[in-house]
Amino acid sequence: MGPGPSNVAPSVLRAMSAPLLGHLDPLFVKMMDEIKTMLRQVFLTKNEMTFPVSGTGSAGMEFCFVNLLEPGDEVVIGVNGVFGGRMVDVAERCGAKVTKVEAPWGRIIEPAQIAEALKGRRPKLVAIVHAETSTGALTPVEEIARLVREAGALMVLDTVTSLGGCPVRLDEWGIDAVYSGTQKCLSCPPGLSPVSLSPRALETATRRKSKVQSWYLDVNLLASYWGQERVYHHTAPISMNYALHEALRVLLEEGLEASWQRHRQVHETFVREMHKLELEPAVAESIRAPMINTVKIPERVDDAKVRQRLYDEFNIEIGAGLGPLKGKVWRVGLMGHGSRVENVELLLKALKQLI
Protein backbone atom coordinates (compact mmCIF):
# COMPACT_ATOMS: atom_id res chain seq x y z
CA MET A 1 0.00 0.00 0.00
CA GLY A 2 2.89 2.31 -0.76
CA PRO A 3 3.09 4.85 -3.59
CA GLY A 4 4.10 2.16 -6.08
CA PRO A 5 4.59 -0.41 -7.36
CA SER A 6 1.03 -1.44 -6.63
CA ASN A 7 -0.34 -4.95 -6.22
CA VAL A 8 -0.69 -6.81 -9.50
CA ALA A 9 -3.77 -8.73 -10.65
CA PRO A 10 -3.16 -12.53 -10.59
CA SER A 11 -4.01 -12.81 -14.29
CA VAL A 12 -1.24 -10.31 -15.10
CA LEU A 13 1.30 -12.45 -13.26
CA ARG A 14 0.07 -15.50 -15.13
CA ALA A 15 0.42 -13.68 -18.44
CA MET A 16 4.07 -12.94 -17.65
CA SER A 17 4.78 -16.65 -17.32
CA ALA A 18 3.77 -17.43 -20.91
CA PRO A 19 6.53 -18.75 -23.25
CA LEU A 20 8.64 -16.10 -24.92
CA LEU A 21 8.11 -15.05 -28.51
CA GLY A 22 10.56 -13.22 -30.72
CA HIS A 23 10.15 -9.45 -30.85
CA LEU A 24 9.26 -9.70 -34.57
CA ASP A 25 7.17 -12.87 -34.28
CA PRO A 26 3.80 -12.39 -36.05
CA LEU A 27 1.93 -13.25 -32.85
CA PHE A 28 3.88 -10.68 -30.86
CA VAL A 29 3.41 -8.07 -33.61
CA LYS A 30 -0.35 -8.69 -33.39
CA MET A 31 -0.14 -8.19 -29.62
CA MET A 32 1.73 -4.91 -30.14
CA ASP A 33 -1.12 -3.63 -32.30
CA GLU A 34 -3.64 -4.64 -29.65
CA ILE A 35 -1.62 -2.87 -26.93
CA LYS A 36 -1.55 0.33 -29.01
CA THR A 37 -5.31 0.16 -29.56
CA MET A 38 -6.03 -0.42 -25.86
CA LEU A 39 -3.67 2.36 -24.79
CA ARG A 40 -5.48 4.79 -27.06
CA GLN A 41 -8.73 3.77 -25.36
CA VAL A 42 -7.22 4.28 -21.89
CA PHE A 43 -5.65 7.65 -22.80
CA LEU A 44 -8.88 8.65 -24.59
CA THR A 45 -6.97 9.70 -27.70
CA LYS A 46 -6.83 9.04 -31.42
CA ASN A 47 -3.06 9.67 -31.52
CA GLU A 48 -1.46 7.09 -33.79
CA MET A 49 1.87 7.51 -31.98
CA THR A 50 0.73 5.80 -28.77
CA PHE A 51 2.78 2.87 -27.46
CA PRO A 52 4.81 1.67 -24.43
CA VAL A 53 8.44 2.77 -24.16
CA SER A 54 10.76 0.04 -22.84
CA GLY A 55 11.62 1.45 -19.42
CA THR A 56 9.90 2.80 -16.32
CA GLY A 57 7.94 6.03 -16.04
CA SER A 58 11.14 8.04 -15.85
CA ALA A 59 12.04 6.71 -19.31
CA GLY A 60 8.71 8.07 -20.53
CA MET A 61 9.58 11.43 -19.04
CA GLU A 62 12.91 11.46 -20.85
CA PHE A 63 11.21 10.27 -24.05
CA CYS A 64 8.97 13.34 -24.13
CA PHE A 65 11.69 15.86 -23.34
CA VAL A 66 14.51 14.49 -25.49
CA ASN A 67 12.25 14.24 -28.54
CA LEU A 68 10.65 17.67 -28.21
CA LEU A 69 13.54 19.79 -26.94
CA GLU A 70 16.69 21.07 -28.57
CA PRO A 71 19.45 23.15 -26.97
CA GLY A 72 18.32 26.70 -26.28
CA ASP A 73 14.57 25.99 -26.29
CA GLU A 74 12.51 27.78 -23.66
CA VAL A 75 10.21 25.71 -21.45
CA VAL A 76 7.89 26.34 -18.51
CA ILE A 77 7.60 23.58 -15.91
CA GLY A 78 5.33 23.36 -12.89
CA VAL A 79 7.07 22.23 -9.72
CA ASN A 80 5.00 21.24 -6.68
CA GLY A 81 6.84 18.08 -5.64
CA VAL A 82 9.59 15.62 -6.50
CA PHE A 83 8.55 14.83 -10.04
CA GLY A 84 8.12 18.40 -11.21
CA GLY A 85 11.67 18.93 -9.99
CA ARG A 86 12.79 15.89 -11.94
CA MET A 87 11.26 17.28 -15.13
CA VAL A 88 13.32 20.44 -14.64
CA ASP A 89 16.50 18.36 -14.33
CA VAL A 90 15.72 16.38 -17.49
CA ALA A 91 14.84 19.50 -19.50
CA GLU A 92 18.05 21.23 -18.42
CA ARG A 93 20.05 18.17 -19.48
CA CYS A 94 18.49 18.66 -22.94
CA GLY A 95 19.97 22.17 -22.96
CA ALA A 96 16.62 23.91 -22.47
CA LYS A 97 16.16 27.24 -20.68
CA VAL A 98 13.70 26.44 -17.89
CA THR A 99 11.27 28.78 -16.18
CA LYS A 100 9.93 27.14 -13.02
CA VAL A 101 6.40 27.79 -11.80
CA GLU A 102 6.37 26.67 -8.18
CA ALA A 103 3.75 25.86 -5.57
CA PRO A 104 4.20 24.59 -2.00
CA TRP A 105 4.27 20.81 -1.64
CA GLY A 106 0.69 19.63 -1.18
CA ARG A 107 -0.72 22.46 -3.32
CA ILE A 108 -1.36 22.60 -7.06
CA ILE A 109 -0.10 24.67 -9.97
CA GLU A 110 -2.81 27.26 -10.63
CA PRO A 111 -3.78 28.40 -14.14
CA ALA A 112 -3.10 32.00 -13.13
CA GLN A 113 0.52 31.08 -12.36
CA ILE A 114 0.95 29.57 -15.81
CA ALA A 115 -0.72 32.59 -17.43
CA GLU A 116 1.72 34.88 -15.64
CA ALA A 117 4.71 32.75 -16.67
CA LEU A 118 3.61 32.88 -20.30
CA LYS A 119 3.49 36.67 -20.42
CA GLY A 120 6.19 37.96 -22.73
CA ARG A 121 7.41 34.42 -23.47
CA ARG A 122 6.91 31.95 -26.30
CA PRO A 123 8.09 28.68 -24.76
CA LYS A 124 8.30 25.54 -26.83
CA LEU A 125 6.44 23.53 -24.21
CA VAL A 126 4.81 23.67 -20.81
CA ALA A 127 4.96 20.60 -18.55
CA ILE A 128 2.84 19.68 -15.54
CA VAL A 129 2.62 16.66 -13.22
CA HIS A 130 -1.03 15.57 -13.09
CA ALA A 131 -0.95 13.59 -9.83
CA GLU A 132 2.17 14.40 -7.82
CA THR A 133 3.15 11.11 -6.16
CA SER A 134 5.25 12.81 -3.50
CA THR A 135 2.31 14.83 -2.12
CA GLY A 136 -1.01 13.37 -3.27
CA ALA A 137 -2.07 16.60 -5.01
CA LEU A 138 -4.03 16.39 -8.29
CA THR A 139 -3.61 19.43 -10.54
CA PRO A 140 -6.57 20.10 -12.88
CA VAL A 141 -5.03 20.71 -16.27
CA GLU A 142 -7.86 21.64 -18.66
CA GLU A 143 -7.56 25.40 -18.18
CA ILE A 144 -3.76 25.20 -18.14
CA ALA A 145 -3.77 23.27 -21.42
CA ARG A 146 -6.03 25.91 -23.00
CA LEU A 147 -3.61 28.68 -21.99
CA VAL A 148 -0.70 26.69 -23.37
CA ARG A 149 -2.39 26.15 -26.75
CA GLU A 150 -3.25 29.85 -26.99
CA ALA A 151 0.43 30.62 -26.38
CA GLY A 152 1.39 28.33 -29.27
CA ALA A 153 3.29 25.91 -27.01
CA LEU A 154 3.12 22.15 -26.60
CA MET A 155 1.43 20.75 -23.48
CA VAL A 156 3.29 17.88 -21.75
CA LEU A 157 1.59 15.91 -18.97
CA ASP A 158 2.94 13.40 -16.44
CA THR A 159 0.23 10.78 -15.78
CA VAL A 160 2.44 8.14 -14.15
CA THR A 161 0.20 7.94 -11.09
CA SER A 162 -3.13 9.14 -12.48
CA LEU A 163 -3.70 6.98 -15.57
CA GLY A 164 -6.45 4.45 -14.90
CA GLY A 165 -7.30 5.88 -11.49
CA CYS A 166 -8.97 9.16 -12.45
CA PRO A 167 -10.01 10.92 -15.67
CA VAL A 168 -7.20 11.45 -18.19
CA ARG A 169 -8.62 12.82 -21.46
CA LEU A 170 -5.82 13.64 -23.87
CA ASP A 171 -7.80 14.76 -26.91
CA GLU A 172 -10.51 16.59 -24.98
CA TRP A 173 -7.94 18.48 -22.90
CA GLY A 174 -5.57 19.17 -25.79
CA ILE A 175 -2.50 17.37 -24.41
CA ASP A 176 0.38 17.09 -26.90
CA ALA A 177 2.73 14.68 -25.12
CA VAL A 178 2.03 12.35 -22.23
CA TYR A 179 3.82 9.60 -20.36
CA SER A 180 2.75 7.17 -17.69
CA GLY A 181 3.96 4.06 -15.87
CA THR A 182 2.66 0.52 -15.67
CA GLN A 183 3.17 0.02 -11.94
CA LYS A 184 0.49 2.29 -10.48
CA CYS A 185 -3.21 2.22 -11.43
CA LEU A 186 -2.62 -0.09 -14.40
CA SER A 187 -1.81 -2.89 -11.91
CA CYS A 188 1.21 -4.12 -13.82
CA PRO A 189 4.85 -4.56 -12.74
CA PRO A 190 7.22 -1.65 -13.41
CA GLY A 191 9.13 -1.80 -16.67
CA LEU A 192 7.14 -0.05 -19.40
CA SER A 193 6.08 3.56 -19.87
CA PRO A 194 2.99 4.21 -22.01
CA VAL A 195 3.46 7.39 -24.05
CA SER A 196 1.44 9.30 -26.63
CA LEU A 197 2.33 12.17 -28.96
CA SER A 198 -0.18 14.34 -30.79
CA PRO A 199 0.36 14.98 -34.51
CA ARG A 200 1.67 18.44 -33.55
CA ALA A 201 4.19 16.98 -31.12
CA LEU A 202 5.24 14.28 -33.57
CA GLU A 203 5.85 16.93 -36.23
CA THR A 204 8.07 18.80 -33.78
CA ALA A 205 10.11 15.63 -33.21
CA THR A 206 10.45 14.81 -36.91
CA ARG A 207 11.44 18.35 -37.97
CA ARG A 208 14.26 18.81 -35.48
CA LYS A 209 17.42 20.60 -36.52
CA SER A 210 19.57 18.24 -34.45
CA LYS A 211 19.42 14.55 -33.68
CA VAL A 212 17.53 13.42 -30.60
CA GLN A 213 20.15 13.20 -27.84
CA SER A 214 18.99 9.67 -26.92
CA TRP A 215 19.27 6.98 -29.59
CA TYR A 216 17.25 4.55 -27.47
CA LEU A 217 14.32 6.94 -26.97
CA ASP A 218 14.30 8.57 -30.42
CA VAL A 219 10.69 8.45 -31.62
CA ASN A 220 11.87 8.73 -35.22
CA LEU A 221 13.47 5.29 -34.81
CA LEU A 222 10.88 3.77 -32.48
CA ALA A 223 8.09 4.70 -34.89
CA SER A 224 9.53 2.31 -37.44
CA TYR A 225 9.29 -0.57 -34.95
CA TRP A 226 5.88 0.28 -33.45
CA GLY A 227 4.50 1.40 -36.84
CA GLN A 228 3.75 -0.67 -39.91
CA GLU A 229 7.36 -1.14 -41.04
CA ARG A 230 8.41 -3.28 -38.04
CA VAL A 231 12.06 -2.31 -38.45
CA TYR A 232 14.23 -3.76 -35.67
CA HIS A 233 15.23 -1.17 -33.11
CA HIS A 234 15.79 -2.99 -29.81
CA THR A 235 14.74 -6.26 -28.24
CA ALA A 236 11.40 -5.50 -26.64
CA PRO A 237 10.76 -6.78 -23.09
CA ILE A 238 8.42 -9.53 -24.23
CA SER A 239 7.06 -10.65 -20.85
CA MET A 240 6.39 -7.07 -19.77
CA ASN A 241 4.33 -6.53 -22.90
CA TYR A 242 2.38 -9.70 -22.09
CA ALA A 243 1.71 -8.19 -18.67
CA LEU A 244 0.65 -4.80 -20.02
CA HIS A 245 -1.64 -6.42 -22.59
CA GLU A 246 -3.45 -8.33 -19.85
CA ALA A 247 -3.52 -5.35 -17.46
CA LEU A 248 -5.11 -3.15 -20.12
CA ARG A 249 -7.61 -5.89 -20.95
CA VAL A 250 -8.61 -6.13 -17.28
CA LEU A 251 -8.96 -2.35 -16.96
CA LEU A 252 -11.10 -2.01 -20.09
CA GLU A 253 -13.22 -4.98 -19.05
CA GLU A 254 -14.00 -3.15 -15.79
CA GLY A 255 -14.50 0.09 -17.73
CA LEU A 256 -12.64 3.37 -17.34
CA GLU A 257 -15.54 5.16 -15.65
CA ALA A 258 -16.01 2.25 -13.26
CA SER A 259 -12.31 2.23 -12.39
CA TRP A 260 -12.30 5.98 -11.73
CA GLN A 261 -15.38 5.63 -9.55
CA ARG A 262 -13.89 2.71 -7.60
CA HIS A 263 -10.70 4.67 -6.86
CA ARG A 264 -12.77 7.66 -5.71
CA GLN A 265 -15.02 5.57 -3.47
CA VAL A 266 -12.12 3.69 -1.87
CA HIS A 267 -10.33 7.01 -1.31
CA GLU A 268 -13.41 8.44 0.43
CA THR A 269 -13.63 5.33 2.62
CA PHE A 270 -9.94 5.76 3.50
CA VAL A 271 -10.46 9.38 4.56
CA ARG A 272 -13.45 8.46 6.75
CA GLU A 273 -11.61 5.59 8.42
CA MET A 274 -8.47 7.65 9.06
CA HIS A 275 -10.60 10.35 10.72
CA LYS A 276 -11.53 7.73 13.32
CA LEU A 277 -7.82 7.54 14.23
CA GLU A 278 -7.52 11.35 14.20
CA LEU A 279 -5.32 11.13 11.11
CA GLU A 280 -6.06 14.14 8.92
CA PRO A 281 -5.53 14.42 5.14
CA ALA A 282 -2.48 16.46 4.16
CA VAL A 283 -4.09 17.81 0.98
CA ALA A 284 -7.25 19.90 0.55
CA GLU A 285 -10.30 17.86 -0.43
CA SER A 286 -10.79 19.54 -3.82
CA ILE A 287 -7.31 18.58 -5.07
CA ARG A 288 -6.75 15.12 -3.58
CA ALA A 289 -5.50 12.42 -5.93
CA PRO A 290 -7.68 9.40 -5.06
CA MET A 291 -4.95 6.85 -5.72
CA ILE A 292 -2.19 8.37 -3.56
CA ASN A 293 -3.47 9.34 -0.12
CA THR A 294 -1.37 11.48 2.22
CA VAL A 295 -2.19 11.86 5.90
CA LYS A 296 -0.50 13.99 8.53
CA ILE A 297 1.49 12.11 11.17
CA PRO A 298 0.53 13.17 14.72
CA GLU A 299 3.42 14.68 16.69
CA ARG A 300 3.18 11.94 19.31
CA VAL A 301 3.78 9.20 16.70
CA ASP A 302 7.20 7.85 15.66
CA ASP A 303 7.00 7.79 11.85
CA ALA A 304 9.73 5.25 11.10
CA LYS A 305 8.81 2.96 13.99
CA VAL A 306 5.16 2.69 12.94
CA ARG A 307 6.02 1.99 9.30
CA GLN A 308 8.53 -0.68 10.32
CA ARG A 309 6.05 -2.39 12.62
CA LEU A 310 3.38 -2.26 9.92
CA TYR A 311 5.78 -4.09 7.65
CA ASP A 312 7.13 -6.59 10.20
CA GLU A 313 3.93 -7.44 12.05
CA PHE A 314 1.17 -6.91 9.48
CA ASN A 315 2.92 -7.31 6.11
CA ILE A 316 1.75 -3.83 5.08
CA GLU A 317 3.96 -1.26 3.36
CA ILE A 318 3.11 2.45 3.29
CA GLY A 319 5.30 5.26 2.02
CA ALA A 320 7.23 7.89 3.94
CA GLY A 321 7.12 11.60 3.24
CA LEU A 322 9.72 13.08 0.89
CA GLY A 323 11.52 16.41 0.84
CA PRO A 324 9.87 18.99 3.13
CA LEU A 325 7.18 16.43 4.01
CA LYS A 326 9.68 13.91 5.41
CA GLY A 327 8.51 12.75 8.82
CA LYS A 328 5.30 14.77 8.45
CA VAL A 329 3.10 12.56 6.26
CA TRP A 330 2.43 8.99 5.28
CA ARG A 331 1.69 8.18 1.65
CA VAL A 332 -0.82 5.38 1.19
CA GLY A 333 -1.28 3.95 -2.28
CA LEU A 334 -4.75 2.71 -3.20
CA MET A 335 -4.03 1.94 -6.83
CA GLY A 336 -5.42 -0.38 -9.46
CA HIS A 337 -5.90 -3.92 -8.16
CA GLY A 338 -5.00 -2.70 -4.66
CA SER A 339 -7.72 -0.04 -4.55
CA ARG A 340 -10.12 -2.04 -2.39
CA VAL A 341 -12.10 -1.30 0.75
CA GLU A 342 -10.77 -4.46 2.42
CA ASN A 343 -7.23 -3.07 2.15
CA VAL A 344 -8.33 0.12 3.89
CA GLU A 345 -9.88 -2.00 6.64
CA LEU A 346 -6.67 -4.01 7.05
CA LEU A 347 -4.65 -0.83 7.44
CA LEU A 348 -7.14 0.66 9.88
CA LYS A 349 -7.07 -2.47 12.06
CA ALA A 350 -3.25 -2.45 12.11
CA LEU A 351 -2.90 1.27 12.85
CA LYS A 352 -5.36 1.00 15.74
CA GLN A 353 -2.78 -1.19 17.48
CA LEU A 354 0.21 1.00 16.64
CA ILE A 355 -0.72 4.65 17.23
C-alpha positions as CSV (number, residue, x, y, z in Angstrom):
1,M,0.0,0.0,0.0
2,G,2.9,2.3,-0.8
3,P,3.1,4.9,-3.6
4,G,4.1,2.2,-6.1
5,P,4.6,-0.4,-7.4
6,S,1.0,-1.4,-6.6
7,N,-0.3,-4.9,-6.2
8,V,-0.7,-6.8,-9.5
9,A,-3.8,-8.7,-10.6
10,P,-3.2,-12.5,-10.6
11,S,-4.0,-12.8,-14.3
12,V,-1.2,-10.3,-15.1
13,L,1.3,-12.4,-13.3
14,R,0.1,-15.5,-15.1
15,A,0.4,-13.7,-18.4
16,M,4.1,-12.9,-17.7
17,S,4.8,-16.7,-17.3
18,A,3.8,-17.4,-20.9
19,P,6.5,-18.8,-23.2
20,L,8.6,-16.1,-24.9
21,L,8.1,-15.1,-28.5
22,G,10.6,-13.2,-30.7
23,H,10.1,-9.5,-30.8
24,L,9.3,-9.7,-34.6
25,D,7.2,-12.9,-34.3
26,P,3.8,-12.4,-36.0
27,L,1.9,-13.3,-32.8
28,F,3.9,-10.7,-30.9
29,V,3.4,-8.1,-33.6
30,K,-0.3,-8.7,-33.4
31,M,-0.1,-8.2,-29.6
32,M,1.7,-4.9,-30.1
33,D,-1.1,-3.6,-32.3
34,E,-3.6,-4.6,-29.6
35,I,-1.6,-2.9,-26.9
36,K,-1.6,0.3,-29.0
37,T,-5.3,0.2,-29.6
38,M,-6.0,-0.4,-25.9
39,L,-3.7,2.4,-24.8
40,R,-5.5,4.8,-27.1
41,Q,-8.7,3.8,-25.4
42,V,-7.2,4.3,-21.9
43,F,-5.6,7.7,-22.8
44,L,-8.9,8.6,-24.6
45,T,-7.0,9.7,-27.7
46,K,-6.8,9.0,-31.4
47,N,-3.1,9.7,-31.5
48,E,-1.5,7.1,-33.8
49,M,1.9,7.5,-32.0
50,T,0.7,5.8,-28.8
51,F,2.8,2.9,-27.5
52,P,4.8,1.7,-24.4
53,V,8.4,2.8,-24.2
54,S,10.8,0.0,-22.8
55,G,11.6,1.4,-19.4
56,T,9.9,2.8,-16.3
57,G,7.9,6.0,-16.0
58,S,11.1,8.0,-15.9
59,A,12.0,6.7,-19.3
60,G,8.7,8.1,-20.5
61,M,9.6,11.4,-19.0
62,E,12.9,11.5,-20.9
63,F,11.2,10.3,-24.1
64,C,9.0,13.3,-24.1
65,F,11.7,15.9,-23.3
66,V,14.5,14.5,-25.5
67,N,12.3,14.2,-28.5
68,L,10.6,17.7,-28.2
69,L,13.5,19.8,-26.9
70,E,16.7,21.1,-28.6
71,P,19.5,23.2,-27.0
72,G,18.3,26.7,-26.3
73,D,14.6,26.0,-26.3
74,E,12.5,27.8,-23.7
75,V,10.2,25.7,-21.5
76,V,7.9,26.3,-18.5
77,I,7.6,23.6,-15.9
78,G,5.3,23.4,-12.9
79,V,7.1,22.2,-9.7
80,N,5.0,21.2,-6.7
81,G,6.8,18.1,-5.6
82,V,9.6,15.6,-6.5
83,F,8.6,14.8,-10.0
84,G,8.1,18.4,-11.2
85,G,11.7,18.9,-10.0
86,R,12.8,15.9,-11.9
87,M,11.3,17.3,-15.1
88,V,13.3,20.4,-14.6
89,D,16.5,18.4,-14.3
90,V,15.7,16.4,-17.5
91,A,14.8,19.5,-19.5
92,E,18.0,21.2,-18.4
93,R,20.1,18.2,-19.5
94,C,18.5,18.7,-22.9
95,G,20.0,22.2,-23.0
96,A,16.6,23.9,-22.5
97,K,16.2,27.2,-20.7
98,V,13.7,26.4,-17.9
99,T,11.3,28.8,-16.2
100,K,9.9,27.1,-13.0
101,V,6.4,27.8,-11.8
102,E,6.4,26.7,-8.2
103,A,3.8,25.9,-5.6
104,P,4.2,24.6,-2.0
105,W,4.3,20.8,-1.6
106,G,0.7,19.6,-1.2
107,R,-0.7,22.5,-3.3
108,I,-1.4,22.6,-7.1
109,I,-0.1,24.7,-10.0
110,E,-2.8,27.3,-10.6
111,P,-3.8,28.4,-14.1
112,A,-3.1,32.0,-13.1
113,Q,0.5,31.1,-12.4
114,I,0.9,29.6,-15.8
115,A,-0.7,32.6,-17.4
116,E,1.7,34.9,-15.6
117,A,4.7,32.7,-16.7
118,L,3.6,32.9,-20.3
119,K,3.5,36.7,-20.4
120,G,6.2,38.0,-22.7
121,R,7.4,34.4,-23.5
122,R,6.9,32.0,-26.3
123,P,8.1,28.7,-24.8
124,K,8.3,25.5,-26.8
125,L,6.4,23.5,-24.2
126,V,4.8,23.7,-20.8
127,A,5.0,20.6,-18.6
128,I,2.8,19.7,-15.5
129,V,2.6,16.7,-13.2
130,H,-1.0,15.6,-13.1
131,A,-0.9,13.6,-9.8
132,E,2.2,14.4,-7.8
133,T,3.2,11.1,-6.2
134,S,5.3,12.8,-3.5
135,T,2.3,14.8,-2.1
136,G,-1.0,13.4,-3.3
137,A,-2.1,16.6,-5.0
138,L,-4.0,16.4,-8.3
139,T,-3.6,19.4,-10.5
140,P,-6.6,20.1,-12.9
141,V,-5.0,20.7,-16.3
142,E,-7.9,21.6,-18.7
143,E,-7.6,25.4,-18.2
144,I,-3.8,25.2,-18.1
145,A,-3.8,23.3,-21.4
146,R,-6.0,25.9,-23.0
147,L,-3.6,28.7,-22.0
148,V,-0.7,26.7,-23.4
149,R,-2.4,26.1,-26.7
150,E,-3.2,29.8,-27.0
151,A,0.4,30.6,-26.4
152,G,1.4,28.3,-29.3
153,A,3.3,25.9,-27.0
154,L,3.1,22.1,-26.6
155,M,1.4,20.8,-23.5
156,V,3.3,17.9,-21.7
157,L,1.6,15.9,-19.0
158,D,2.9,13.4,-16.4
159,T,0.2,10.8,-15.8
160,V,2.4,8.1,-14.2
161,T,0.2,7.9,-11.1
162,S,-3.1,9.1,-12.5
163,L,-3.7,7.0,-15.6
164,G,-6.5,4.4,-14.9
165,G,-7.3,5.9,-11.5
166,C,-9.0,9.2,-12.4
167,P,-10.0,10.9,-15.7
168,V,-7.2,11.5,-18.2
169,R,-8.6,12.8,-21.5
170,L,-5.8,13.6,-23.9
171,D,-7.8,14.8,-26.9
172,E,-10.5,16.6,-25.0
173,W,-7.9,18.5,-22.9
174,G,-5.6,19.2,-25.8
175,I,-2.5,17.4,-24.4
176,D,0.4,17.1,-26.9
177,A,2.7,14.7,-25.1
178,V,2.0,12.4,-22.2
179,Y,3.8,9.6,-20.4
180,S,2.7,7.2,-17.7
181,G,4.0,4.1,-15.9
182,T,2.7,0.5,-15.7
183,Q,3.2,0.0,-11.9
184,K,0.5,2.3,-10.5
185,C,-3.2,2.2,-11.4
186,L,-2.6,-0.1,-14.4
187,S,-1.8,-2.9,-11.9
188,C,1.2,-4.1,-13.8
189,P,4.8,-4.6,-12.7
190,P,7.2,-1.7,-13.4
191,G,9.1,-1.8,-16.7
192,L,7.1,-0.1,-19.4
193,S,6.1,3.6,-19.9
194,P,3.0,4.2,-22.0
195,V,3.5,7.4,-24.1
196,S,1.4,9.3,-26.6
197,L,2.3,12.2,-29.0
198,S,-0.2,14.3,-30.8
199,P,0.4,15.0,-34.5
200,R,1.7,18.4,-33.6
201,A,4.2,17.0,-31.1
202,L,5.2,14.3,-33.6
203,E,5.8,16.9,-36.2
204,T,8.1,18.8,-33.8
205,A,10.1,15.6,-33.2
206,T,10.4,14.8,-36.9
207,R,11.4,18.3,-38.0
208,R,14.3,18.8,-35.5
209,K,17.4,20.6,-36.5
210,S,19.6,18.2,-34.5
211,K,19.4,14.5,-33.7
212,V,17.5,13.4,-30.6
213,Q,20.1,13.2,-27.8
214,S,19.0,9.7,-26.9
215,W,19.3,7.0,-29.6
216,Y,17.3,4.5,-27.5
217,L,14.3,6.9,-27.0
218,D,14.3,8.6,-30.4
219,V,10.7,8.4,-31.6
220,N,11.9,8.7,-35.2
221,L,13.5,5.3,-34.8
222,L,10.9,3.8,-32.5
223,A,8.1,4.7,-34.9
224,S,9.5,2.3,-37.4
225,Y,9.3,-0.6,-34.9
226,W,5.9,0.3,-33.4
227,G,4.5,1.4,-36.8
228,Q,3.7,-0.7,-39.9
229,E,7.4,-1.1,-41.0
230,R,8.4,-3.3,-38.0
231,V,12.1,-2.3,-38.4
232,Y,14.2,-3.8,-35.7
233,H,15.2,-1.2,-33.1
234,H,15.8,-3.0,-29.8
235,T,14.7,-6.3,-28.2
236,A,11.4,-5.5,-26.6
237,P,10.8,-6.8,-23.1
238,I,8.4,-9.5,-24.2
239,S,7.1,-10.7,-20.9
240,M,6.4,-7.1,-19.8
241,N,4.3,-6.5,-22.9
242,Y,2.4,-9.7,-22.1
243,A,1.7,-8.2,-18.7
244,L,0.6,-4.8,-20.0
245,H,-1.6,-6.4,-22.6
246,E,-3.5,-8.3,-19.8
247,A,-3.5,-5.4,-17.5
248,L,-5.1,-3.1,-20.1
249,R,-7.6,-5.9,-20.9
250,V,-8.6,-6.1,-17.3
251,L,-9.0,-2.3,-17.0
252,L,-11.1,-2.0,-20.1
253,E,-13.2,-5.0,-19.1
254,E,-14.0,-3.2,-15.8
255,G,-14.5,0.1,-17.7
256,L,-12.6,3.4,-17.3
257,E,-15.5,5.2,-15.7
258,A,-16.0,2.2,-13.3
259,S,-12.3,2.2,-12.4
260,W,-12.3,6.0,-11.7
261,Q,-15.4,5.6,-9.5
262,R,-13.9,2.7,-7.6
263,H,-10.7,4.7,-6.9
264,R,-12.8,7.7,-5.7
265,Q,-15.0,5.6,-3.5
266,V,-12.1,3.7,-1.9
267,H,-10.3,7.0,-1.3
268,E,-13.4,8.4,0.4
269,T,-13.6,5.3,2.6
270,F,-9.9,5.8,3.5
271,V,-10.5,9.4,4.6
272,R,-13.5,8.5,6.7
273,E,-11.6,5.6,8.4
274,M,-8.5,7.6,9.1
275,H,-10.6,10.4,10.7
276,K,-11.5,7.7,13.3
277,L,-7.8,7.5,14.2
278,E,-7.5,11.3,14.2
279,L,-5.3,11.1,11.1
280,E,-6.1,14.1,8.9
281,P,-5.5,14.4,5.1
282,A,-2.5,16.5,4.2
283,V,-4.1,17.8,1.0
284,A,-7.3,19.9,0.5
285,E,-10.3,17.9,-0.4
286,S,-10.8,19.5,-3.8
287,I,-7.3,18.6,-5.1
288,R,-6.7,15.1,-3.6
289,A,-5.5,12.4,-5.9
290,P,-7.7,9.4,-5.1
291,M,-5.0,6.8,-5.7
292,I,-2.2,8.4,-3.6
293,N,-3.5,9.3,-0.1
294,T,-1.4,11.5,2.2
295,V,-2.2,11.9,5.9
296,K,-0.5,14.0,8.5
297,I,1.5,12.1,11.2
298,P,0.5,13.2,14.7
299,E,3.4,14.7,16.7
300,R,3.2,11.9,19.3
301,V,3.8,9.2,16.7
302,D,7.2,7.9,15.7
303,D,7.0,7.8,11.8
304,A,9.7,5.2,11.1
305,K,8.8,3.0,14.0
306,V,5.2,2.7,12.9
307,R,6.0,2.0,9.3
308,Q,8.5,-0.7,10.3
309,R,6.1,-2.4,12.6
310,L,3.4,-2.3,9.9
311,Y,5.8,-4.1,7.6
312,D,7.1,-6.6,10.2
313,E,3.9,-7.4,12.1
314,F,1.2,-6.9,9.5
315,N,2.9,-7.3,6.1
316,I,1.7,-3.8,5.1
317,E,4.0,-1.3,3.4
318,I,3.1,2.4,3.3
319,G,5.3,5.3,2.0
320,A,7.2,7.9,3.9
321,G,7.1,11.6,3.2
322,L,9.7,13.1,0.9
323,G,11.5,16.4,0.8
324,P,9.9,19.0,3.1
325,L,7.2,16.4,4.0
326,K,9.7,13.9,5.4
327,G,8.5,12.8,8.8
328,K,5.3,14.8,8.4
329,V,3.1,12.6,6.3
330,W,2.4,9.0,5.3
331,R,1.7,8.2,1.6
332,V,-0.8,5.4,1.2
333,G,-1.3,3.9,-2.3
334,L,-4.8,2.7,-3.2
335,M,-4.0,1.9,-6.8
336,G,-5.4,-0.4,-9.5
337,H,-5.9,-3.9,-8.2
338,G,-5.0,-2.7,-4.7
339,S,-7.7,0.0,-4.5
340,R,-10.1,-2.0,-2.4
341,V,-12.1,-1.3,0.7
342,E,-10.8,-4.5,2.4
343,N,-7.2,-3.1,2.2
344,V,-8.3,0.1,3.9
345,E,-9.9,-2.0,6.6
346,L,-6.7,-4.0,7.1
347,L,-4.7,-0.8,7.4
348,L,-7.1,0.7,9.9
349,K,-7.1,-2.5,12.1
350,A,-3.2,-2.4,12.1
351,L,-2.9,1.3,12.9
352,K,-5.4,1.0,15.7
353,Q,-2.8,-1.2,17.5
354,L,0.2,1.0,16.6
355,I,-0.7,4.6,17.2
